Amino acid sequence: MGSSRNKFTSLLLMFCLVVLVRAEYAKYKDPKQPLAVRINDLLGRMTLAEKIGQMTQIERVNATAEAMSKYFIGSVLSGGGSVPAPQASAEAWASMVNEIQKGSLSTRLGIPMIYGIDAVHGNNNAYRATIFPHNIGLGATRDPMLVKRIGEATALEVRATGISYAFAPCIAVCRDPRWGRCYESYSEDPKVVQSMTTLISGLQGDAPSDYTGRPYVGGSKKVAACAKHYVGDGGTYMGINANNTIIDTHGLMSIHMPAYYNSIIRGVSTVMVSYSSWNGEKMHANHFLITDFLKNKLKFRFCDYRL
């Protein structure tokens, strides 16, 4: 009887040891492993609930540590004017982000969340942050290097609040001044908008010499950028926001698409799909533009965060 018990105990200990070793040496936690290997390893370990949670972004007012842990939330954002407290300091922002992050790191797989904010002309949600002109004013300067320096300054002030992701730049090409968001567009001229994608290099840093085409963010003083809103948001009928852009394929590609070419070349980390439609089809449902063109033709890939 004692022998059987000892044998069972030994087997149980061996099983626990195997489990512990497997968890400790999980490939997705090993920075020496190729990124694709780490991603595939992590995906293979995730449940459906964890995958759904990672695809979900919630507003900060709902992002308690408990909610992050319970629902495996992958991302949090501050909407316009959404702050931890009136006139909150940079330290207060960072403390809030850290508390939310603790909830994410406490989950079974310990996947950190990413916090995004609309720092579209400086970190404009943060008290005493430097506020720069809106895109329409920056476009009027015709000075891409100035825009890059603004991106660098914005990245510093975003990271000072503990946030590593900015929903900028907006590279819409405003074709109708009745569009209420025309001030978010650098110009009605697609060439001017293309030239102002230098903001991405300012926010993220210049891609390294061995850059392979994958989105890149370099350094603790940089943030992930976001090219938006893909694609045609500035060309809607009569300038009605979130409406229908009526234009043929040639027009879409020659007017509204060129700045995305430059953004991807600069290694932009994310692309935000537009809330508008193209010839009656919602952009979020447009398989041709999102999958066939953006992912397969332009080779837009996942991020290589070096934060």
C-alpha positions as CSV (number, residue, x, y, z in Angstrom):
1,M,0.0,0.0,0.0
2,G,2.8,2.4,1.0
3,S,4.7,1.5,-2.2
4,S,1.7,2.4,-4.4
5,R,1.2,5.6,-2.6
6,N,4.8,6.6,-3.0
7,K,4.6,5.7,-6.7
8,F,1.5,7.8,-7.1
9,T,3.1,10.7,-5.3
10,S,6.2,10.5,-7.5
11,L,4.1,10.5,-10.7
12,L,2.1,13.5,-9.4
13,L,5.3,15.4,-8.6
14,M,6.7,14.6,-12.1
15,F,3.5,15.8,-13.7
16,C,3.6,19.0,-11.7
17,L,7.2,19.5,-12.6
18,V,6.5,19.0,-16.3
19,V,3.6,21.6,-16.1
20,L,5.9,24.1,-14.3
21,V,8.7,23.6,-16.8
22,R,6.4,24.0,-19.7
23,A,5.0,27.2,-18.2
24,E,8.4,28.6,-17.3
25,Y,9.8,28.0,-20.7
26,A,6.8,29.1,-22.7
27,K,8.1,30.3,-26.1
28,Y,5.9,33.3,-26.1
29,K,7.7,34.6,-23.1
30,D,11.1,34.2,-24.6
31,P,12.4,37.4,-26.3
32,K,15.1,35.3,-28.1
33,Q,12.5,33.4,-30.0
34,P,11.3,34.8,-33.5
35,L,8.2,37.0,-33.1
36,A,6.1,34.6,-35.3
37,V,7.1,31.7,-33.1
38,R,6.1,33.5,-30.0
39,I,2.8,34.6,-31.4
40,N,1.9,31.1,-32.7
41,D,2.9,29.6,-29.3
42,L,0.7,32.1,-27.4
43,L,-2.3,31.6,-29.7
44,G,-2.0,27.9,-29.3
45,R,-2.4,28.3,-25.5
46,M,-5.3,30.7,-25.6
47,T,-9.0,29.8,-25.0
48,L,-11.7,31.3,-27.1
49,A,-12.7,33.6,-24.3
50,E,-9.1,34.9,-24.0
51,K,-9.0,35.5,-27.8
52,I,-12.2,37.5,-27.7
53,G,-11.0,39.5,-24.7
54,Q,-7.7,40.3,-26.4
55,M,-9.7,41.7,-29.4
56,T,-11.7,44.0,-27.2
57,Q,-10.9,47.6,-26.3
58,I,-12.8,49.3,-23.5
59,E,-13.0,52.8,-22.1
60,R,-10.9,53.6,-19.1
61,V,-13.9,54.2,-16.8
62,N,-14.7,50.5,-17.1
63,A,-11.2,49.3,-17.0
64,T,-10.9,48.1,-13.4
65,A,-8.2,45.6,-12.6
66,E,-11.0,43.1,-11.9
67,A,-12.6,43.6,-15.3
68,M,-9.2,43.3,-17.1
69,S,-8.5,40.0,-15.3
70,K,-12.0,38.5,-15.6
71,Y,-12.6,39.3,-19.3
72,F,-8.9,39.1,-20.5
73,I,-9.2,42.6,-22.0
74,G,-6.5,43.4,-24.5
75,S,-6.7,47.2,-24.8
76,V,-8.0,50.3,-23.1
77,L,-8.5,53.9,-24.3
78,S,-9.3,57.3,-23.1
79,G,-12.1,58.9,-25.2
80,G,-12.1,62.7,-25.7
81,G,-11.9,64.4,-22.3
82,S,-11.8,61.1,-20.4
83,V,-9.2,61.7,-17.6
84,P,-8.5,60.0,-14.3
85,A,-9.2,63.3,-12.5
86,P,-9.7,67.0,-13.3
87,Q,-6.2,68.5,-13.9
88,A,-4.6,65.1,-13.3
89,S,-0.9,65.1,-13.2
90,A,1.3,62.8,-15.3
91,E,2.0,60.8,-12.2
92,A,-1.8,60.3,-11.7
93,W,-2.1,59.1,-15.3
94,A,0.7,56.7,-14.9
95,S,-0.6,55.3,-11.7
96,M,-4.0,54.7,-13.3
97,V,-2.4,52.9,-16.3
98,N,-0.3,50.8,-13.9
99,E,-3.3,49.7,-11.8
100,I,-5.1,48.6,-15.0
101,Q,-2.0,46.8,-16.2
102,K,-1.8,44.8,-12.9
103,G,-5.2,43.3,-13.7
104,S,-3.9,42.2,-17.2
105,L,-0.7,40.7,-15.9
106,S,-2.6,38.7,-13.2
107,T,-4.3,36.6,-15.8
108,R,-3.3,33.0,-16.6
109,L,-1.1,34.0,-19.6
110,G,-0.1,37.3,-18.3
111,I,-0.7,39.2,-21.5
112,P,-0.1,43.0,-21.0
113,M,-2.8,45.4,-22.2
114,I,-2.0,48.3,-24.4
115,Y,-3.4,51.7,-23.6
116,G,-4.3,54.1,-26.5
117,I,-5.2,57.8,-26.5
118,D,-6.2,60.4,-29.0
119,A,-3.0,62.4,-28.9
120,V,-3.7,64.0,-32.2
121,H,-2.1,67.4,-31.8
122,G,-0.1,66.9,-28.7
123,N,-1.2,64.8,-25.7
124,N,-4.3,67.0,-25.6
125,N,-6.2,65.0,-22.9
126,A,-3.4,65.6,-20.4
127,Y,-3.4,68.7,-18.2
128,R,-0.5,71.1,-19.1
129,A,0.5,69.1,-22.1
130,T,1.9,71.0,-25.1
131,I,-0.9,71.6,-27.6
132,F,0.1,71.9,-31.3
133,P,-2.0,73.2,-34.3
134,H,-4.4,70.7,-35.8
135,N,-3.5,68.9,-39.0
136,I,-5.0,71.5,-41.3
137,G,-2.6,74.1,-39.8
138,L,0.4,71.8,-40.0
139,G,-0.3,70.9,-43.6
140,A,-0.3,74.6,-44.4
141,T,3.3,74.9,-43.3
142,R,4.4,72.4,-46.0
143,D,7.2,71.4,-43.5
144,P,7.4,67.6,-42.9
145,M,10.4,67.9,-40.6
146,L,8.5,70.3,-38.3
147,V,5.7,67.7,-38.2
148,K,8.2,65.0,-37.3
149,R,9.6,67.1,-34.4
150,I,6.0,67.6,-33.2
151,G,5.6,63.8,-33.3
152,E,8.8,63.4,-31.2
153,A,7.5,66.0,-28.6
154,T,4.1,64.3,-28.5
155,A,5.6,60.9,-27.9
156,L,7.6,62.2,-24.9
157,E,4.5,63.7,-23.3
158,V,2.4,60.6,-24.0
159,R,5.0,58.3,-22.5
160,A,5.3,60.6,-19.4
161,T,1.7,59.6,-18.6
162,G,2.5,55.8,-18.8
163,I,0.8,55.4,-22.2
164,S,2.5,53.8,-25.2
165,Y,-0.1,54.1,-28.0
166,A,-1.4,57.3,-29.8
167,F,-4.3,57.3,-32.3
168,A,-2.4,59.5,-34.7
169,P,-1.9,60.6,-37.4
170,C,-5.2,61.1,-39.2
171,I,-4.2,61.0,-42.9
172,A,-7.6,61.7,-44.4
173,V,-7.7,63.7,-47.5
174,C,-10.6,66.2,-47.1
175,R,-12.3,66.8,-50.4
176,D,-15.3,68.7,-49.1
177,P,-15.0,71.6,-46.6
178,R,-18.4,70.8,-45.3
179,W,-16.9,67.7,-43.6
180,G,-16.9,68.6,-39.9
181,R,-13.5,66.9,-39.4
182,C,-11.7,68.7,-42.1
183,Y,-9.4,70.2,-39.5
184,E,-8.0,66.7,-39.0
185,S,-6.9,66.5,-42.6
186,Y,-3.5,67.9,-43.6
187,S,-4.7,68.9,-47.0
188,E,-7.1,68.3,-49.9
189,D,-3.9,67.4,-51.9
190,P,-2.9,63.8,-51.4
191,K,0.8,64.7,-52.0
192,V,0.8,67.0,-49.0
193,V,-0.9,64.4,-46.8
194,Q,1.8,61.9,-47.9
195,S,4.6,64.2,-47.0
196,M,3.2,64.7,-43.5
197,T,3.4,61.0,-42.6
198,T,6.7,62.1,-41.0
199,L,4.6,62.4,-37.8
200,I,4.8,58.6,-37.7
201,S,8.6,58.7,-37.6
202,G,8.5,61.3,-34.9
203,L,6.1,59.2,-32.7
204,Q,7.7,55.8,-33.3
205,G,11.3,56.6,-34.2
206,D,13.0,56.0,-37.6
207,A,12.9,52.3,-38.7
208,P,16.4,50.7,-38.3
209,S,18.7,50.0,-41.2
210,D,17.8,46.3,-41.0
211,Y,14.1,47.1,-41.2
212,T,12.2,44.2,-42.8
213,G,8.9,45.9,-43.4
214,R,7.2,44.9,-40.1
215,P,5.7,47.8,-38.0
216,Y,8.3,49.1,-35.7
217,V,8.4,51.1,-32.4
218,G,11.8,51.9,-31.0
219,G,12.7,53.1,-27.5
220,S,11.2,54.0,-24.2
221,K,10.5,57.6,-25.4
222,K,8.4,56.5,-28.3
223,V,4.8,55.4,-28.8
224,A,3.0,53.2,-31.3
225,A,1.3,55.3,-34.0
226,C,-2.0,54.7,-35.9
227,A,-2.7,55.7,-39.5
228,K,-6.4,56.5,-39.7
229,H,-9.1,56.2,-41.0
230,Y,-8.6,53.5,-43.6
231,V,-9.7,54.6,-46.2
232,G,-11.6,57.4,-47.8
233,D,-13.1,59.0,-44.7
234,G,-12.4,62.5,-46.0
235,G,-14.2,62.0,-49.3
236,T,-17.8,61.2,-48.2
237,Y,-20.8,62.5,-50.1
238,M,-21.5,66.1,-49.3
239,G,-18.9,65.9,-46.5
240,I,-21.3,64.0,-44.2
241,N,-19.3,62.4,-41.4
242,A,-19.2,58.6,-41.4
243,N,-21.1,58.5,-44.7
244,N,-20.5,57.1,-48.1
245,T,-17.4,57.8,-50.3
246,I,-18.6,57.6,-53.9
247,I,-15.6,57.1,-56.1
248,D,-14.2,54.5,-58.5
249,T,-11.2,52.3,-57.6
250,H,-8.8,54.6,-59.5
251,G,-9.9,57.6,-57.6
252,L,-9.7,55.9,-54.3
253,M,-6.2,54.6,-55.0
254,S,-4.9,57.9,-56.4
255,I,-6.5,60.3,-53.8
256,H,-7.1,58.5,-50.6
257,M,-4.7,55.6,-50.5
258,P,-1.2,57.2,-51.2
259,A,-0.6,58.3,-47.6
260,Y,-1.1,54.7,-46.4
261,Y,1.7,53.6,-48.7
262,N,4.1,56.0,-47.0
263,S,2.7,55.1,-43.5
264,I,3.5,51.4,-44.0
265,I,6.9,52.2,-45.4
266,R,7.6,54.2,-42.2
267,G,6.6,51.1,-40.2
268,V,3.3,52.4,-38.8
269,S,2.3,50.1,-36.0
270,T,-1.5,50.1,-36.5
271,V,-4.1,51.1,-39.1
272,M,-7.5,52.1,-37.9
273,V,-10.3,51.0,-40.3
274,S,-12.7,53.8,-41.1
275,Y,-16.3,54.2,-39.8
276,S,-17.4,55.3,-43.3
277,S,-18.4,53.3,-46.5
278,W,-17.0,53.0,-50.0
279,N,-19.7,52.9,-52.7
280,G,-22.2,51.6,-50.2
281,E,-20.1,49.0,-48.5
282,K,-19.0,49.5,-44.9
283,M,-15.2,49.6,-44.6
284,H,-15.2,47.2,-41.7
285,A,-16.9,44.6,-44.0
286,N,-14.7,45.3,-47.1
287,H,-12.6,42.1,-47.5
288,F,-11.0,43.4,-50.6
289,L,-9.5,46.6,-49.1
290,I,-8.7,45.2,-45.6
291,T,-7.5,41.7,-46.4
292,D,-6.6,41.5,-50.1
293,F,-5.1,45.0,-50.4
294,L,-3.9,46.2,-47.0
295,K,-2.7,42.9,-45.6
296,N,-1.8,40.9,-48.7
297,K,-0.9,43.6,-51.3
298,L,0.7,46.2,-49.1
299,K,2.1,43.5,-46.7
300,F,0.9,45.3,-43.6
301,R,1.9,43.1,-40.7
302,F,1.8,42.9,-36.9
303,C,3.9,45.1,-34.7
304,D,7.4,44.7,-33.4
305,Y,7.2,46.7,-30.2
306,R,10.6,47.6,-28.9
307,L,9.5,49.7,-25.9
